[in-house]
Amino acid sequence: MDKKFDYTKAIQRLEQICSVVEDPSTSLDDIAGLVKESRELVVACREYLREVRENIETED
């Protein structure tokens, strides 16, 4: 990862996205963009957690 990833901010953003998507007034076009953003965030979170786990395992 090129820049420092902030896992906490990513999770907060995912929670915000959930709230917006659950709002009945959100348009399908907006939802489509939010789903794409959430996919990218989930991939980044998984990669971050994988790296953290590898670092912990190598320290043992």
PyMOL Python script that loads the backbone (N, CA, C, O; Angstrom):
from pymol import cmd

cmd.read_pdbstr("""\
ATOM      1  N   MET A   1       0.846  -1.175   0.000  1.00  0.00           N
ATOM      2  CA  MET A   1       0.000   0.000   0.000  1.00  0.00           C
ATOM      3  C   MET A   1       0.895   1.243   0.000  1.00  0.00           C
ATOM      4  O   MET A   1       1.810   1.364   0.815  1.00  0.00           O
ATOM      5  N   ASP A   2       0.620   2.145  -0.908  1.00  0.00           N
ATOM      6  CA  ASP A   2       1.469   3.317  -1.074  1.00  0.00           C
ATOM      7  C   ASP A   2       1.345   4.289   0.095  1.00  0.00           C
ATOM      8  O   ASP A   2       2.355   4.712   0.659  1.00  0.00           O
ATOM      9  N   LYS A   3       0.136   4.639   0.456  1.00  0.00           N
ATOM     10  CA  LYS A   3      -0.061   5.581   1.553  1.00  0.00           C
ATOM     11  C   LYS A   3      -0.526   4.826   2.794  1.00  0.00           C
ATOM     12  O   LYS A   3      -1.004   3.694   2.714  1.00  0.00           O
ATOM     13  N   LYS A   4      -0.375   5.473   3.926  1.00  0.00           N
ATOM     14  CA  LYS A   4      -0.774   4.840   5.178  1.00  0.00           C
ATOM     15  C   LYS A   4      -2.289   4.662   5.201  1.00  0.00           C
ATOM     16  O   LYS A   4      -3.044   5.622   5.048  1.00  0.00           O
ATOM     17  N   PHE A   5      -2.713   3.432   5.392  1.00  0.00           N
ATOM     18  CA  PHE A   5      -4.127   3.091   5.397  1.00  0.00           C
ATOM     19  C   PHE A   5      -4.672   3.257   6.803  1.00  0.00           C
ATOM     20  O   PHE A   5      -4.066   2.794   7.769  1.00  0.00           O
ATOM     21  N   ASP A   6      -5.809   3.912   6.918  1.00  0.00           N
ATOM     22  CA  ASP A   6      -6.452   4.116   8.221  1.00  0.00           C
ATOM     23  C   ASP A   6      -7.673   3.194   8.299  1.00  0.00           C
ATOM     24  O   ASP A   6      -8.744   3.509   7.779  1.00  0.00           O
ATOM     25  N   TYR A   7      -7.485   2.064   8.953  1.00  0.00           N
ATOM     26  CA  TYR A   7      -8.522   1.049   9.059  1.00  0.00           C
ATOM     27  C   TYR A   7      -9.769   1.601   9.745  1.00  0.00           C
ATOM     28  O   TYR A   7     -10.889   1.330   9.310  1.00  0.00           O
ATOM     29  N   THR A   8      -9.583   2.361  10.801  1.00  0.00           N
ATOM     30  CA  THR A   8     -10.706   2.910  11.552  1.00  0.00           C
ATOM     31  C   THR A   8     -11.547   3.839  10.684  1.00  0.00           C
ATOM     32  O   THR A   8     -12.776   3.783  10.722  1.00  0.00           O
ATOM     33  N   LYS A   9     -10.898   4.684   9.910  1.00  0.00           N
ATOM     34  CA  LYS A   9     -11.637   5.590   9.025  1.00  0.00           C
ATOM     35  C   LYS A   9     -12.364   4.810   7.935  1.00  0.00           C
ATOM     36  O   LYS A   9     -13.472   5.178   7.544  1.00  0.00           O
ATOM     37  N   ALA A  10     -11.754   3.744   7.447  1.00  0.00           N
ATOM     38  CA  ALA A  10     -12.403   2.921   6.416  1.00  0.00           C
ATOM     39  C   ALA A  10     -13.667   2.278   6.975  1.00  0.00           C
ATOM     40  O   ALA A  10     -14.697   2.245   6.301  1.00  0.00           O
ATOM     41  N   ILE A  11     -13.597   1.769   8.194  1.00  0.00           N
ATOM     42  CA  ILE A  11     -14.769   1.155   8.819  1.00  0.00           C
ATOM     43  C   ILE A  11     -15.854   2.200   9.052  1.00  0.00           C
ATOM     44  O   ILE A  11     -17.034   1.934   8.827  1.00  0.00           O
ATOM     45  N   GLN A  12     -15.458   3.374   9.496  1.00  0.00           N
ATOM     46  CA  GLN A  12     -16.431   4.457   9.700  1.00  0.00           C
ATOM     47  C   GLN A  12     -17.112   4.816   8.380  1.00  0.00           C
ATOM     48  O   GLN A  12     -18.322   5.039   8.341  1.00  0.00           O
ATOM     49  N   ARG A  13     -16.334   4.871   7.307  1.00  0.00           N
ATOM     50  CA  ARG A  13     -16.916   5.192   5.998  1.00  0.00           C
ATOM     51  C   ARG A  13     -17.877   4.094   5.559  1.00  0.00           C
ATOM     52  O   ARG A  13     -18.940   4.385   5.010  1.00  0.00           O
ATOM     53  N   LEU A  14     -17.517   2.842   5.793  1.00  0.00           N
ATOM     54  CA  LEU A  14     -18.420   1.743   5.448  1.00  0.00           C
ATOM     55  C   LEU A  14     -19.739   1.853   6.218  1.00  0.00           C
ATOM     56  O   LEU A  14     -20.807   1.582   5.669  1.00  0.00           O
ATOM     57  N   GLU A  15     -19.661   2.245   7.468  1.00  0.00           N
ATOM     58  CA  GLU A  15     -20.879   2.439   8.261  1.00  0.00           C
ATOM     59  C   GLU A  15     -21.722   3.583   7.700  1.00  0.00           C
ATOM     60  O   GLU A  15     -22.949   3.493   7.659  1.00  0.00           O
ATOM     61  N   GLN A  16     -21.062   4.657   7.270  1.00  0.00           N
ATOM     62  CA  GLN A  16     -21.786   5.777   6.654  1.00  0.00           C
ATOM     63  C   GLN A  16     -22.479   5.319   5.373  1.00  0.00           C
ATOM     64  O   GLN A  16     -23.638   5.652   5.125  1.00  0.00           O
ATOM     65  N   ILE A  17     -21.757   4.557   4.574  1.00  0.00           N
ATOM     66  CA  ILE A  17     -22.322   4.060   3.322  1.00  0.00           C
ATOM     67  C   ILE A  17     -23.557   3.211   3.603  1.00  0.00           C
ATOM     68  O   ILE A  17     -24.566   3.334   2.908  1.00  0.00           O
ATOM     69  N   CYS A  18     -23.484   2.363   4.604  1.00  0.00           N
ATOM     70  CA  CYS A  18     -24.649   1.528   4.968  1.00  0.00           C
ATOM     71  C   CYS A  18     -25.856   2.395   5.297  1.00  0.00           C
ATOM     72  O   CYS A  18     -26.971   2.111   4.860  1.00  0.00           O
ATOM     73  N   SER A  19     -25.634   3.436   6.056  1.00  0.00           N
ATOM     74  CA  SER A  19     -26.739   4.324   6.430  1.00  0.00           C
ATOM     75  C   SER A  19     -27.360   4.980   5.207  1.00  0.00           C
ATOM     76  O   SER A  19     -28.582   5.074   5.097  1.00  0.00           O
ATOM     77  N   VAL A  20     -26.522   5.429   4.298  1.00  0.00           N
ATOM     78  CA  VAL A  20     -27.022   6.102   3.101  1.00  0.00           C
ATOM     79  C   VAL A  20     -27.784   5.117   2.219  1.00  0.00           C
ATOM     80  O   VAL A  20     -28.852   5.437   1.698  1.00  0.00           O
ATOM     81  N   VAL A  21     -27.230   3.924   2.058  1.00  0.00           N
ATOM     82  CA  VAL A  21     -27.871   2.914   1.202  1.00  0.00           C
ATOM     83  C   VAL A  21     -29.214   2.486   1.786  1.00  0.00           C
ATOM     84  O   VAL A  21     -30.153   2.214   1.038  1.00  0.00           O
ATOM     85  N   GLU A  22     -29.315   2.425   3.085  1.00  0.00           N
ATOM     86  CA  GLU A  22     -30.566   2.010   3.734  1.00  0.00           C
ATOM     87  C   GLU A  22     -31.647   3.092   3.668  1.00  0.00           C
ATOM     88  O   GLU A  22     -32.824   2.806   3.888  1.00  0.00           O
ATOM     89  N   ASP A  23     -31.259   4.311   3.371  1.00  0.00           N
ATOM     90  CA  ASP A  23     -32.221   5.418   3.280  1.00  0.00           C
ATOM     91  C   ASP A  23     -33.039   5.253   1.991  1.00  0.00           C
ATOM     92  O   ASP A  23     -32.472   5.221   0.898  1.00  0.00           O
ATOM     93  N   PRO A  24     -34.356   5.148   2.115  1.00  0.00           N
ATOM     94  CA  PRO A  24     -35.196   4.941   0.930  1.00  0.00           C
ATOM     95  C   PRO A  24     -35.112   6.076  -0.096  1.00  0.00           C
ATOM     96  O   PRO A  24     -35.457   5.876  -1.261  1.00  0.00           O
ATOM     97  N   SER A  25     -34.668   7.239   0.310  1.00  0.00           N
ATOM     98  CA  SER A  25     -34.589   8.360  -0.621  1.00  0.00           C
ATOM     99  C   SER A  25     -33.316   8.341  -1.477  1.00  0.00           C
ATOM    100  O   SER A  25     -33.170   9.162  -2.383  1.00  0.00           O
ATOM    101  N   THR A  26     -32.402   7.418  -1.198  1.00  0.00           N
ATOM    102  CA  THR A  26     -31.170   7.328  -1.973  1.00  0.00           C
ATOM    103  C   THR A  26     -31.469   6.714  -3.335  1.00  0.00           C
ATOM    104  O   THR A  26     -32.114   5.670  -3.441  1.00  0.00           O
ATOM    105  N   SER A  27     -30.985   7.386  -4.369  1.00  0.00           N
ATOM    106  CA  SER A  27     -31.255   6.911  -5.734  1.00  0.00           C
ATOM    107  C   SER A  27     -30.415   5.681  -6.068  1.00  0.00           C
ATOM    108  O   SER A  27     -29.379   5.435  -5.450  1.00  0.00           O
ATOM    109  N   LEU A  28     -30.874   4.920  -7.046  1.00  0.00           N
ATOM    110  CA  LEU A  28     -30.140   3.733  -7.484  1.00  0.00           C
ATOM    111  C   LEU A  28     -28.773   4.096  -8.052  1.00  0.00           C
ATOM    112  O   LEU A  28     -27.805   3.356  -7.875  1.00  0.00           O
ATOM    113  N   ASP A  29     -28.697   5.231  -8.730  1.00  0.00           N
ATOM    114  CA  ASP A  29     -27.407   5.680  -9.266  1.00  0.00           C
ATOM    115  C   ASP A  29     -26.415   5.945  -8.132  1.00  0.00           C
ATOM    116  O   ASP A  29     -25.244   5.573  -8.219  1.00  0.00           O
ATOM    117  N   ASP A  30     -26.893   6.587  -7.077  1.00  0.00           N
ATOM    118  CA  ASP A  30     -26.034   6.841  -5.918  1.00  0.00           C
ATOM    119  C   ASP A  30     -25.625   5.529  -5.254  1.00  0.00           C
ATOM    120  O   ASP A  30     -24.471   5.357  -4.861  1.00  0.00           O
ATOM    121  N   ILE A  31     -26.564   4.622  -5.136  1.00  0.00           N
ATOM    122  CA  ILE A  31     -26.274   3.330  -4.512  1.00  0.00           C
ATOM    123  C   ILE A  31     -25.200   2.584  -5.307  1.00  0.00           C
ATOM    124  O   ILE A  31     -24.302   1.980  -4.720  1.00  0.00           O
ATOM    125  N   ALA A  32     -25.290   2.625  -6.620  1.00  0.00           N
ATOM    126  CA  ALA A  32     -24.299   1.941  -7.455  1.00  0.00           C
ATOM    127  C   ALA A  32     -22.896   2.463  -7.168  1.00  0.00           C
ATOM    128  O   ALA A  32     -21.959   1.674  -7.040  1.00  0.00           O
ATOM    129  N   GLY A  33     -22.740   3.768  -7.067  1.00  0.00           N
ATOM    130  CA  GLY A  33     -21.431   4.344  -6.752  1.00  0.00           C
ATOM    131  C   GLY A  33     -20.960   3.988  -5.357  1.00  0.00           C
ATOM    132  O   GLY A  33     -19.774   3.742  -5.136  1.00  0.00           O
ATOM    133  N   LEU A  34     -21.894   3.961  -4.416  1.00  0.00           N
ATOM    134  CA  LEU A  34     -21.547   3.624  -3.036  1.00  0.00           C
ATOM    135  C   LEU A  34     -21.148   2.156  -2.900  1.00  0.00           C
ATOM    136  O   LEU A  34     -20.260   1.817  -2.119  1.00  0.00           O
ATOM    137  N   VAL A  35     -21.803   1.302  -3.653  1.00  0.00           N
ATOM    138  CA  VAL A  35     -21.446  -0.124  -3.633  1.00  0.00           C
ATOM    139  C   VAL A  35     -20.023  -0.306  -4.161  1.00  0.00           C
ATOM    140  O   VAL A  35     -19.244  -1.085  -3.611  1.00  0.00           O
ATOM    141  N   LYS A  36     -19.693   0.413  -5.225  1.00  0.00           N
ATOM    142  CA  LYS A  36     -18.335   0.334  -5.769  1.00  0.00           C
ATOM    143  C   LYS A  36     -17.319   0.810  -4.732  1.00  0.00           C
ATOM    144  O   LYS A  36     -16.297   0.159  -4.514  1.00  0.00           O
ATOM    145  N   GLU A  37     -17.601   1.937  -4.098  1.00  0.00           N
ATOM    146  CA  GLU A  37     -16.699   2.466  -3.071  1.00  0.00           C
ATOM    147  C   GLU A  37     -16.558   1.481  -1.913  1.00  0.00           C
ATOM    148  O   GLU A  37     -15.457   1.269  -1.406  1.00  0.00           O
ATOM    149  N   SER A  38     -17.669   0.881  -1.498  1.00  0.00           N
ATOM    150  CA  SER A  38     -17.613  -0.051  -0.371  1.00  0.00           C
ATOM    151  C   SER A  38     -16.798  -1.291  -0.731  1.00  0.00           C
ATOM    152  O   SER A  38     -16.061  -1.813   0.105  1.00  0.00           O
ATOM    153  N   ARG A  39     -16.927  -1.764  -1.972  1.00  0.00           N
ATOM    154  CA  ARG A  39     -16.109  -2.911  -2.403  1.00  0.00           C
ATOM    155  C   ARG A  39     -14.630  -2.604  -2.292  1.00  0.00           C
ATOM    156  O   ARG A  39     -13.847  -3.425  -1.813  1.00  0.00           O
ATOM    157  N   GLU A  40     -14.252  -1.411  -2.740  1.00  0.00           N
ATOM    158  CA  GLU A  40     -12.848  -0.997  -2.674  1.00  0.00           C
ATOM    159  C   GLU A  40     -12.370  -0.906  -1.228  1.00  0.00           C
ATOM    160  O   GLU A  40     -11.251  -1.307  -0.911  1.00  0.00           O
ATOM    161  N   LEU A  41     -13.216  -0.382  -0.362  1.00  0.00           N
ATOM    162  CA  LEU A  41     -12.855  -0.285   1.051  1.00  0.00           C
ATOM    163  C   LEU A  41     -12.708  -1.659   1.695  1.00  0.00           C
ATOM    164  O   LEU A  41     -11.791  -1.882   2.484  1.00  0.00           O
ATOM    165  N   VAL A  42     -13.604  -2.574   1.361  1.00  0.00           N
ATOM    166  CA  VAL A  42     -13.533  -3.925   1.925  1.00  0.00           C
ATOM    167  C   VAL A  42     -12.243  -4.619   1.466  1.00  0.00           C
ATOM    168  O   VAL A  42     -11.578  -5.283   2.260  1.00  0.00           O
ATOM    169  N   VAL A  43     -11.899  -4.465   0.207  1.00  0.00           N
ATOM    170  CA  VAL A  43     -10.655  -5.055  -0.298  1.00  0.00           C
ATOM    171  C   VAL A  43      -9.455  -4.476   0.455  1.00  0.00           C
ATOM    172  O   VAL A  43      -8.558  -5.215   0.860  1.00  0.00           O
ATOM    173  N   ALA A  44      -9.440  -3.164   0.639  1.00  0.00           N
ATOM    174  CA  ALA A  44      -8.342  -2.513   1.355  1.00  0.00           C
ATOM    175  C   ALA A  44      -8.283  -2.966   2.815  1.00  0.00           C
ATOM    176  O   ALA A  44      -7.196  -3.181   3.351  1.00  0.00           O
ATOM    177  N   CYS A  45      -9.438  -3.113   3.460  1.00  0.00           N
ATOM    178  CA  CYS A  45      -9.477  -3.583   4.853  1.00  0.00           C
ATOM    179  C   CYS A  45      -8.940  -5.003   4.960  1.00  0.00           C
ATOM    180  O   CYS A  45      -8.168  -5.313   5.867  1.00  0.00           O
ATOM    181  N   ARG A  46      -9.347  -5.860   4.041  1.00  0.00           N
ATOM    182  CA  ARG A  46      -8.862  -7.243   4.062  1.00  0.00           C
ATOM    183  C   ARG A  46      -7.352  -7.300   3.874  1.00  0.00           C
ATOM    184  O   ARG A  46      -6.663  -8.056   4.559  1.00  0.00           O
ATOM    185  N   GLU A  47      -6.843  -6.502   2.947  1.00  0.00           N
ATOM    186  CA  GLU A  47      -5.404  -6.475   2.706  1.00  0.00           C
ATOM    187  C   GLU A  47      -4.664  -5.980   3.951  1.00  0.00           C
ATOM    188  O   GLU A  47      -3.640  -6.541   4.339  1.00  0.00           O
ATOM    189  N   TYR A  48      -5.190  -4.938   4.561  1.00  0.00           N
ATOM    190  CA  TYR A  48      -4.581  -4.400   5.775  1.00  0.00           C
ATOM    191  C   TYR A  48      -4.559  -5.454   6.882  1.00  0.00           C
ATOM    192  O   TYR A  48      -3.530  -5.655   7.528  1.00  0.00           O
ATOM    193  N   LEU A  49      -5.681  -6.122   7.100  1.00  0.00           N
ATOM    194  CA  LEU A  49      -5.755  -7.140   8.152  1.00  0.00           C
ATOM    195  C   LEU A  49      -4.820  -8.310   7.846  1.00  0.00           C
ATOM    196  O   LEU A  49      -4.214  -8.875   8.756  1.00  0.00           O
ATOM    197  N   ARG A  50      -4.703  -8.672   6.572  1.00  0.00           N
ATOM    198  CA  ARG A  50      -3.787  -9.748   6.166  1.00  0.00           C
ATOM    199  C   ARG A  50      -2.347  -9.372   6.509  1.00  0.00           C
ATOM    200  O   ARG A  50      -1.586 -10.189   7.028  1.00  0.00           O
ATOM    201  N   GLU A  51      -1.986  -8.120   6.210  1.00  0.00           N
ATOM    202  CA  GLU A  51      -0.636  -7.641   6.514  1.00  0.00           C
ATOM    203  C   GLU A  51      -0.374  -7.632   8.018  1.00  0.00           C
ATOM    204  O   GLU A  51       0.701  -8.026   8.471  1.00  0.00           O
ATOM    205  N   VAL A  52      -1.355  -7.182   8.780  1.00  0.00           N
ATOM    206  CA  VAL A  52      -1.204  -7.151  10.237  1.00  0.00           C
ATOM    207  C   VAL A  52      -1.018  -8.565  10.775  1.00  0.00           C
ATOM    208  O   VAL A  52      -0.161  -8.805  11.625  1.00  0.00           O
ATOM    209  N   ARG A  53      -1.821  -9.495  10.278  1.00  0.00           N
ATOM    210  CA  ARG A  53      -1.705 -10.885  10.735  1.00  0.00           C
ATOM    211  C   ARG A  53      -0.336 -11.459  10.392  1.00  0.00           C
ATOM    212  O   ARG A  53       0.275 -12.146  11.211  1.00  0.00           O
ATOM    213  N   GLU A  54       0.145 -11.179   9.183  1.00  0.00           N
ATOM    214  CA  GLU A  54       1.473 -11.671   8.784  1.00  0.00           C
ATOM    215  C   GLU A  54       2.560 -11.092   9.664  1.00  0.00           C
ATOM    216  O   GLU A  54       3.496 -11.797  10.042  1.00  0.00           O
ATOM    217  N   ASN A  55       2.447  -9.804   9.999  1.00  0.00           N
ATOM    218  CA  ASN A  55       3.438  -9.167  10.871  1.00  0.00           C
ATOM    219  C   ASN A  55       3.428  -9.782  12.262  1.00  0.00           C
ATOM    220  O   ASN A  55       4.483  -9.972  12.867  1.00  0.00           O
ATOM    221  N   ILE A  56       2.254 -10.089  12.766  1.00  0.00           N
ATOM    222  CA  ILE A  56       2.147 -10.706  14.092  1.00  0.00           C
ATOM    223  C   ILE A  56       2.741 -12.110  14.062  1.00  0.00           C
ATOM    224  O   ILE A  56       3.467 -12.506  14.973  1.00  0.00           O
ATOM    225  N   GLU A  57       2.429 -12.850  13.018  1.00  0.00           N
ATOM    226  CA  GLU A  57       2.925 -14.222  12.923  1.00  0.00           C
ATOM    227  C   GLU A  57       4.434 -14.272  12.781  1.00  0.00           C
ATOM    228  O   GLU A  57       5.060 -15.200  13.292  1.00  0.00           O
ATOM    229  N   THR A  58       5.040 -13.307  12.105  1.00  0.00           N
ATOM    230  CA  THR A  58       6.490 -13.307  11.946  1.00  0.00           C
ATOM    231  C   THR A  58       7.209 -12.878  13.219  1.00  0.00           C
ATOM    232  O   THR A  58       8.394 -13.166  13.392  1.00  0.00           O
ATOM    233  N   GLU A  59       6.498 -12.190  14.110  1.00  0.00           N
ATOM    234  CA  GLU A  59       7.094 -11.775  15.369  1.00  0.00           C
ATOM    235  C   GLU A  59       7.153 -12.910  16.384  1.00  0.00           C
ATOM    236  O   GLU A  59       7.926 -12.850  17.340  1.00  0.00           O
ATOM    237  N   ASP A  60       6.353 -13.927  16.183  1.00  0.00           N
ATOM    238  CA  ASP A  60       6.311 -15.043  17.143  1.00  0.00           C
ATOM    239  C   ASP A  60       7.510 -15.922  17.059  1.00  0.00           C
ATOM    240  O   ASP A  60       7.613 -16.898  17.803  1.00  0.00           O
TER     241      ASP A  60
END
""", "prot")
cmd.dss("prot")
cmd.show_as("cartoon", "prot")
cmd.util.cbc("prot")
cmd.orient("prot")
